[in-house]
Amino acid sequence: MKSVEEKFRIVVEKNTFYYFNRKFEEQYEGYITNLRETLLVLKNDIRIKGLRKESIERLLLENENGLVALLTLTGFSNESLKRLITLIRVVNDKRLSNLTFKNKWNKLEKSIEIKEWSDNYIAKQIKDDEFFRKGIINLFFEGATIPFLAETLPLFELKKLSISKLKFDINSLIDSLVRYKVKGSYSGRTENNPETVISEILTKHSITYEKGDLNELISNAPDIKRTMDFVIPNKMNPLIVIECSFLVTTSSGQGDKSKTEISVKELLQKHYPNSSFIGFIDGIGWYVRKGDLKRMVAAYEDVFTFHKDEIIRFEQFVISEVRKNVL
């Protein structure tokens, strides 16, 4: 068996620095070139004939990478488009429905049963269904004018539905580049975390709280225990334990997360029987994963969302619980 020093030296001396498959690189460069040329052709068409919905429709119909090119131009990700289409399917906003011709392509679905469409299915619908295709085009042309979207979408995403991006306006293209660059830091900023809402409510009412691991769980279940988002009033005397999960995207890990929360519930019942385990579960990422959502909510005594009505209900709940235990 090699020594630690020998193994260390192998990695240092034989490091490839950046591994790549040359054949794959060449193939992918072809894909990138196709996208670039597609956008240049579209740009030239718009320069000569002006921006017309017909040009975008032809792009989506005739070019196999047309949808990818449109998303690239506007700065939209596939995930964002999927979420937006799901949103259109589950809400009943008249102006949004009219703009997207929803009644022409959307089957009668119960919103509670709706499952998210895959990328391949969306691409097929764009090719096969004229009204769905025209609705998506309208969304990119006029979506930012719909009050419901203006109130529901974060401004960071709403700004991508700008007609100036379709015109290849240089300022809009720079805006797309900037948004692409800062998206990670934007998503990670504390101020943009919905947990801030909970912190503000607790601070407003002088309700103390801590974050972190509960001592009994560390001692008795080190493999299952986890950091708690809010422990009221403190970790030595937890009366209310709050866990938050706001998801815009979906992942296979949601199933594991729900199982973990059920385990935490059982541990809390055993080691902190007087505490209440509360969940804040929200976001379209949970909306479209109903099976995981049902398992998730089963772990909590009560659940809240970040809807304004639910925030009021939570505020009333936490004040009542704290007063009850103080008296």
Order of alpha helices (4+ residues) and beta strands (2+ residues): alpha-alpha-alpha-alpha-alpha-alpha-alpha-alpha-alpha-alpha-alpha-alpha-alpha-alpha-beta-alpha-beta-beta-alpha-beta-alpha-alpha-beta-alpha
